[in-house]
Amino acid sequence: MGGKPVTRAQGIRFLAVGLAYFLTALLKTELSNEGDNIAVLWPSNAILIGVLLRANPRYWPGYFGSCLLADLVASKLMGESTSIALGFMLANGLAVAVTVACMQRLMPLPVTLREPSQLLALVGAGLLGTAAGAVFIGVVYGTFYWAAWPTWWLADVVSIALITPVLLSASWPVAKMLLTKRAIETAMALLSAAAVTVGVFHSSSYALIYLTAPVMLWFSFRLGLFACGVLGLVITIIVVALTLQGVGPIASQAGGISLTTIQTLQIYLSLVILPALVISIERENRLRAEAEIIQNQARYRSLYHDTPAMLHSIDHQGRLLRVSAYWLTIMGYEHDEVIGRCSTDFMTEASRRYATEVVLPAFMRSGACRDVPYQMVKKNGEVFDVLLSAIAERDPDGSVAHSLTVMHDVTARNRAEAALVAEKERIQVTLESKRKTAKFLMSCYRPLPSATLTAVWLTRSQ
């Protein structure tokens, strides 16, 4: 276990799982027919598989060791010889190891059964794992076990299909919800399932045995995977107990409790409970998807509303569907004053005409526009400049459903650019004026005649 010491809490978990394995292994006598001593179900392996698929792999040896020891002790207490007890211990260990190894290859751990395909993968892995264990028993112990191994194999597979999903879906929040907010419905589900099952299996009519299926299907829609699995266990306990006592349609049709009776009972439980588990997983998956969509929509609305930018959306008629809080702050309006109005109502006349005649028709065709210059008018009459960019979301028929539009206030930039242009023009005017002055002065300059310059030079020389 990674060289780290096992904590007391983890040691208690090992012992608790081993004890659960031991107690359910002792149920073999109660779950078996008298003649062949073959159990209808083998919940011990299903429990261990469920624990391993939820646990950190570094703790697997502890769980595995405690359960194998529990298996050996339980077999000895039930009167098995040491060789038989060791053989069953190894077969059960092989079945669990192969099942868990297959699941580890198929999906990441821990397994949560969030998709119906994961439940089917669990059943498939159980088929392979329990087949390996059953074949091991047949090879080691000979003819009788080869004759009985299909029943032994089905007992493990059905247990994995019915019990392991309950362990994989169990959580305190789910249990708390069922015991508090939905306590009445949960109690009604348990009582209904028990009453229908007891009623059907106290009848000798084989045609009525599948009346338990609608009960399972109904509550699979209402209560989810964990509750559906618990209901399945209630039905399983009642059906197995009555059938092994020779009561009910399956026992009466088979003419006694034989291997054929047990196999019929195993197949019946699978047909009634497994579809309900698949439906409950699909339902929970759909509810999670819907909740995620709602959460994403709320996140999008919050992001849209609180982003410090002028955002708005229009429909195909150009009417405002949404505006951000910053848009309202800049424009000076309340939310109810703008929703449903045309976005062009908040533009100057020139910008409105440009938008209506040029930009909006082109946007509806192309689905995008970028850096379109407009002048917007605030509620107080102040005009400011913006650059508008937008993209369109389209309906399946190709028409524009709504836009996502952002406007950038470029008033200060435009004023700075205008001031820069004005300053440049002023400098150019100044330079041109100085150039003209210099040219005028140059034109006024007249050089002296050479005779005059000579006379001046001679005068200075004397």
C-alpha positions in Angstrom: 0.0 0.0 0.0 2.6 2.4 -1.1 4.8 2.0 2.0 2.6 4.3 4.0 1.2 3.1 7.3 -2.5 2.3 7.4 -4.5 4.6 9.6 -6.8 3.4 12.2 -9.8 4.6 10.3 -8.7 2.8 7.2 -8.1 -0.4 9.2 -11.6 -0.1 10.5 -12.9 0.1 6.9 -11.0 -3.0 6.0 -12.5 -4.9 8.9 -16.0 -3.5 8.2 -15.9 -4.7 4.5 -14.5 -8.0 5.6 -17.3 -8.4 8.1 -19.9 -7.5 5.5 -18.4 -10.1 3.2 -18.4 -12.7 5.9 -22.0 -12.1 7.0 -23.3 -12.2 3.4 -21.2 -15.4 2.7 -23.0 -17.0 5.6 -26.3 -16.4 3.8 -25.4 -19.0 1.3 -27.4 -21.6 3.2 -30.4 -19.4 3.2 -30.0 -18.5 -0.5 -29.4 -22.1 -1.7 -31.7 -25.0 -2.6 -31.5 -28.0 -0.4 -30.4 -30.6 -2.9 -27.6 -29.0 -4.8 -26.5 -26.3 -2.3 -26.2 -23.8 -5.1 -27.0 -20.2 -4.1 -29.5 -18.1 -6.1 -27.3 -15.0 -5.4 -23.8 -14.4 -4.2 -23.8 -10.9 -2.8 -20.4 -11.1 -1.2 -18.4 -10.6 -4.4 -20.8 -7.9 -5.5 -20.1 -6.0 -2.3 -16.3 -6.3 -2.7 -16.4 -5.2 -6.3 -18.4 -2.2 -5.4 -16.0 -1.2 -2.6 -12.9 -1.7 -4.9 -14.3 0.4 -7.7 -14.9 3.3 -5.3 -11.6 2.9 -3.3 -8.1 4.2 -3.9 -6.2 1.3 -5.7 -3.5 1.5 -3.0 -6.0 0.2 -0.5 -7.1 -2.7 -2.6 -4.8 -5.3 -1.0 -6.3 -4.5 2.4 -9.9 -5.0 1.2 -9.0 -8.0 -0.9 -7.1 -9.7 2.0 -9.8 -9.1 4.6 -12.5 -10.5 2.2 -10.6 -13.6 1.1 -10.0 -14.4 4.8 -13.7 -13.9 5.5 -14.6 -16.2 2.6 -12.3 -18.9 3.9 -13.7 -18.7 7.5 -17.3 -18.6 6.3 -16.8 -21.7 4.2 -15.2 -23.6 7.1 -18.1 -22.5 9.4 -20.6 -23.9 6.9 -18.8 -27.3 7.1 -16.8 -27.3 3.9 -13.5 -29.1 3.8 -10.3 -27.1 3.8 -9.6 -27.9 0.1 -13.1 -27.0 -1.0 -13.0 -23.8 1.1 -9.6 -22.8 -0.4 -10.9 -23.6 -3.9 -14.0 -21.3 -3.5 -11.8 -18.6 -1.9 -9.5 -18.6 -4.9 -12.4 -18.8 -7.4 -14.1 -15.8 -5.8 -10.9 -13.9 -5.7 -10.3 -14.6 -9.3 -13.8 -13.5 -10.3 -13.4 -10.2 -8.4 -9.9 -9.5 -9.7 -10.9 -10.1 -13.3 -14.0 -8.0 -13.0 -12.2 -5.0 -11.4 -9.3 -5.3 -13.9 -11.8 -5.1 -16.8 -13.5 -2.1 -15.3 -10.2 -0.4 -14.7 -9.4 -0.8 -18.4 -12.8 0.4 -19.5 -13.2 3.6 -17.5 -11.4 5.8 -14.9 -11.7 5.1 -11.2 -13.6 5.7 -9.1 -16.6 4.4 -11.0 -19.8 6.5 -10.6 -22.2 5.0 -13.1 -23.1 8.3 -14.7 -23.9 6.7 -18.1 -26.0 3.6 -18.9 -23.0 2.3 -20.9 -21.1 2.1 -17.6 -23.7 -0.1 -16.0 -23.6 -2.4 -19.1 -19.8 -2.4 -18.9 -20.1 -3.5 -15.3 -22.3 -6.3 -16.2 -20.0 -7.3 -19.1 -17.0 -7.2 -16.8 -18.9 -9.3 -14.3 -19.7 -11.9 -17.0 -16.0 -12.3 -17.8 -14.9 -12.3 -14.1 -17.4 -14.7 -12.8 -16.9 -17.0 -15.9 -13.2 -17.2 -15.0 -14.1 -18.1 -11.4 -16.7 -20.6 -12.4 -14.4 -22.3 -14.9 -11.7 -22.5 -12.2 -14.2 -24.3 -10.0 -15.2 -26.7 -12.8 -11.6 -27.5 -13.7 -10.5 -28.1 -10.1 -13.5 -29.9 -8.7 -14.8 -31.9 -11.6 -18.1 -33.1 -13.1 -20.6 -31.8 -10.6 -19.3 -28.3 -10.7 -19.3 -28.3 -14.5 -23.0 -29.2 -14.4 -23.7 -26.5 -11.8 -21.3 -23.8 -13.0 -23.9 -21.9 -15.2 -26.0 -21.4 -12.0 -23.0 -20.4 -10.0 -22.0 -18.0 -12.7 -25.4 -16.4 -13.0 -25.6 -16.0 -9.2 -22.5 -13.9 -9.3 -23.5 -11.9 -12.4 -27.0 -11.1 -11.2 -25.6 -10.1 -7.8 -23.1 -7.7 -9.5 -25.9 -6.3 -11.7 -28.3 -5.7 -8.7 -26.1 -5.0 -5.7 -22.9 -3.3 -7.0 -24.8 -0.3 -8.6 -26.4 0.4 -5.2 -22.9 0.7 -3.6 -21.5 2.8 -6.5 -24.4 5.3 -6.3 -24.7 5.5 -2.5 -23.9 8.8 -0.9 -25.0 10.6 2.2 -26.6 13.6 0.3 -28.7 11.2 -1.7 -29.7 9.2 1.3 -30.5 12.3 3.3 -32.7 13.6 0.5 -34.6 10.3 0.4 -35.1 10.3 4.1 -36.1 13.9 4.6 -37.4 15.8 1.5 -38.8 12.7 -0.2 -39.4 10.5 2.8 -43.1 9.9 2.1 -42.5 9.0 -1.5 -39.6 6.7 -0.6 -41.8 4.9 2.0 -44.6 4.6 -0.5 -42.2 3.1 -3.0 -40.9 0.5 -0.6 -44.4 -0.4 0.6 -45.7 -0.6 -3.0 -42.8 -2.7 -4.2 -43.2 -5.1 -1.2 -47.0 -5.3 -1.5 -47.0 -6.0 -5.2 -44.2 -8.6 -5.0 -45.8 -10.4 -2.1 -49.2 -10.4 -3.9 -47.8 -11.7 -7.1 -45.7 -14.4 -5.6 -48.5 -15.7 -3.4 -50.3 -16.4 -6.7 -49.7 -19.4 -8.8 -50.3 -17.4 -12.0 -47.1 -17.2 -14.0 -48.6 -14.4 -16.1 -48.6 -12.0 -13.2 -44.9 -12.2 -12.2 -43.9 -9.2 -14.3 -46.3 -6.9 -12.6 -43.3 -5.9 -10.4 -41.6 -4.4 -13.5 -44.0 -1.4 -13.8 -43.4 -0.6 -10.1 -39.6 -0.6 -10.7 -39.9 1.5 -13.8 -42.2 4.1 -12.2 -39.9 4.7 -9.3 -36.8 4.6 -11.5 -38.2 7.8 -13.0 -39.2 9.3 -9.6 -36.3 8.5 -7.2 -33.1 7.8 -9.1 -30.5 5.1 -9.2 -29.8 4.6 -5.5 -33.4 4.3 -4.5 -34.2 2.2 -7.5 -31.4 -0.2 -6.5 -32.7 -0.4 -3.0 -36.2 -1.2 -4.3 -34.7 -3.9 -6.5 -33.0 -5.4 -3.4 -36.4 -5.4 -1.6 -38.0 -7.2 -4.5 -35.1 -9.6 -4.8 -35.2 -10.6 -1.1 -39.0 -11.3 -1.2 -38.9 -13.2 -4.5 -35.9 -15.4 -3.4 -37.3 -16.1 0.0 -40.8 -17.1 -1.3 -39.5 -19.1 -4.2 -37.0 -21.1 -2.1 -39.9 -21.9 0.2 -41.7 -23.4 -2.8 -44.2 -20.4 -2.9 -45.0 -18.5 -6.1 -45.4 -19.0 -9.9 -41.7 -19.9 -10.6 -41.5 -22.6 -8.0 -44.9 -24.1 -9.0 -44.1 -24.0 -12.7 -40.7 -25.7 -12.2 -42.3 -28.4 -10.0 -39.8 -27.9 -7.2 -36.5 -26.1 -6.4 -33.9 -27.3 -8.9 -31.0 -25.8 -10.8 -33.5 -24.9 -13.5 -35.7 -23.1 -10.9 -32.8 -21.1 -9.7 -31.7 -20.1 -13.2 -35.3 -19.1 -14.0 -35.4 -17.0 -10.9 -32.0 -15.3 -11.7 -33.1 -14.5 -15.2 -36.4 -13.1 -13.9 -34.7 -10.8 -11.4 -32.4 -9.5 -14.2 -35.3 -8.8 -16.5 -37.3 -6.9 -13.9 -34.6 -4.9 -12.2 -31.8 -4.2 -14.7 -33.9 -2.2 -17.2 -35.1 0.0 -14.3 -31.5 0.6 -13.3 -30.6 1.6 -16.8 -33.5 4.0 -17.1 -32.7 5.6 -13.7 -29.1 6.2 -14.8 -30.3 7.8 -18.0 -32.8 9.9 -16.1 -30.1 11.1 -13.7 -27.8 11.8 -16.6 -30.5 13.9 -18.3 -31.2 15.8 -15.1 -27.5 16.5 -14.7 -27.3 17.8 -18.2 -30.4 20.0 -17.7 -29.0 21.3 -14.5 -25.6 22.0 -16.2 -27.5 23.9 -19.0 -29.4 26.0 -16.5 -26.2 26.7 -14.6 -24.3 27.7 -17.8 -27.2 29.9 -18.8 -27.2 31.6 -15.4 -23.4 32.0 -15.6 -23.8 33.4 -19.1 -26.4 35.9 -18.0 -24.3 36.9 -15.0 -21.2 37.4 -17.3 -23.3 39.2 -19.9 -25.0 41.5 -17.3 -21.9 42.3 -15.2 -19.2 42.6 -17.8 -17.9 46.2 -17.8 -18.7 46.8 -21.5 -21.6 48.0 -23.5 -23.2 44.8 -24.6 -26.6 44.3 -26.2 -28.5 41.7 -28.3 -31.1 42.4 -30.9 -33.6 40.1 -32.7 -34.1 39.8 -36.4 -36.2 42.9 -36.3 -33.5 44.9 -34.7 -35.3 45.1 -31.3 -33.3 44.9 -28.1 -33.6 41.6 -26.3 -30.9 42.1 -23.6 -28.5 44.9 -22.5 -25.7 44.8 -20.0 -25.7 46.8 -16.7 -22.8 48.9 -18.1 -24.9 49.7 -21.2 -27.7 51.0 -19.0 -25.3 53.0 -16.8 -23.6 54.7 -19.8 -26.9 55.4 -21.6 -28.7 56.5 -18.4 -31.8 54.3 -18.9 -33.6 51.7 -16.7 -33.9 48.1 -18.0 -37.6 48.3 -18.7 -37.2 51.5 -20.7 -35.1 49.9 -23.4 -36.1 46.2 -23.8 -38.3 45.8 -26.9 -37.3 49.1 -28.5 -35.2 49.3 -31.7 -31.5 49.7 -31.1 -31.6 52.5 -33.7 -33.8 54.6 -31.4 -30.8 55.5 -29.4 -28.7 56.9 -32.3 -28.5 60.2 -33.9 -30.5 60.7 -37.1 -27.5 60.3 -39.4 -26.4 57.1 -37.6 -30.0 55.7 -37.6 -30.3 56.2 -41.3 -26.9 54.6 -41.9 -27.7 51.6 -39.7 -31.2 51.1 -41.2 -30.2 51.5 -44.9 -26.7 50.0 -44.9 -25.4 48.2 -41.8 -28.4 46.1 -40.6 -29.3 44.6 -44.0 -25.7 43.6 -44.6 -25.5 42.2 -41.0 -28.7 40.1 -41.5 -27.1 38.6 -44.6 -23.5 38.0 -43.4 -24.1 37.5 -39.7 -21.2 39.8 -38.7 -20.0 43.4 -38.7 -16.9 45.0 -37.2 -16.0 48.5 -36.0 -19.0 50.3 -37.5 -18.9 54.0 -36.4 -22.1 55.4 -34.9 -23.2 58.3 -32.7 -25.3 57.3 -29.7 -27.6 59.6 -27.8 -27.9 59.3 -24.0 -31.1 59.8 -22.1 -29.9 63.3 -21.1 -29.3 64.2 -24.8 -25.5 63.9 -24.7 -24.1 62.5 -27.9 -21.0 60.2 -27.9 -19.1 58.2 -30.5 -18.9 54.4 -30.6 -17.5 51.6 -32.7 -19.9 48.7 -32.9 -19.0 45.1 -33.6 -21.5 42.1 -33.7 -22.0 38.5 -34.5 -25.3 36.7 -35.1 -26.7 33.4 -33.7 -28.9 31.8 -36.3 -32.0 29.6 -36.1 -32.0 26.1 -37.8 -33.7 27.7 -40.8 -30.8 30.1 -41.2 -32.5 33.3 -40.0 -30.9 35.5 -37.3 -32.2 34.6 -33.9 -30.2 37.2 -32.0 -27.0 39.1 -32.0 -24.2 39.6 -29.6 -23.1 43.2 -29.9 -20.4 45.2 -28.2 -19.9 48.9 -28.5 -16.7 50.8 -27.6 -16.9 54.5 -26.6 -14.4 56.2 -28.8 -15.5 59.8 -28.1 -12.3 60.7 -26.3 -10.2 59.1 -29.0 -12.1 60.9 -31.8 -11.7 64.2 -29.9 -8.0 63.5 -29.5 -7.6 62.7 -33.1 -9.6 65.8 -34.1 -7.4 67.9 -31.9 -4.3 66.3 -33.4 -5.5 67.0 -36.9 -6.4 70.6 -35.9 -2.9 71.1 -34.4 -1.3 69.6 -37.5 -3.3 72.0 -39.6 -2.3 74.9 -37.4 1.4 74.0 -37.6 1.1 73.7 -41.4 -0.6 77.1 -41.6 2.1 78.6 -39.4 4.9 77.1 -41.5 3.2 78.3 -44.7 2.9 81.8 -43.3 6.5 81.9 -42.3 7.5 80.5 -45.7 5.6 83.3 -47.4 7.1 86.0 -45.1 10.6 84.7 -45.9 9.9 84.7 -49.6 8.6 88.3 -49.3 11.7 89.4 -47.5 13.9 87.8 -50.1 12.1 89.5 -52.8 12.7 92.9 -51.1 16.4 92.4 -51.0 18.4 94.2 -53.9 22.2 93.8 -54.2 24.3 97.1 -54.6 25.9 97.9 -58.0 29.6 96.9 -58.3 30.8 100.5 -59.0 29.3 101.6 -55.7 30.9 98.7 -53.8 34.3 99.7 -55.4 34.0 103.3 -54.4 33.1 102.3 -50.8 36.1 100.0 -50.6 38.5 102.7 -52.0 37.1 105.3 -49.5 37.8 102.9 -46.6 41.3 102.2 -47.9 42.3 105.9 -47.8 
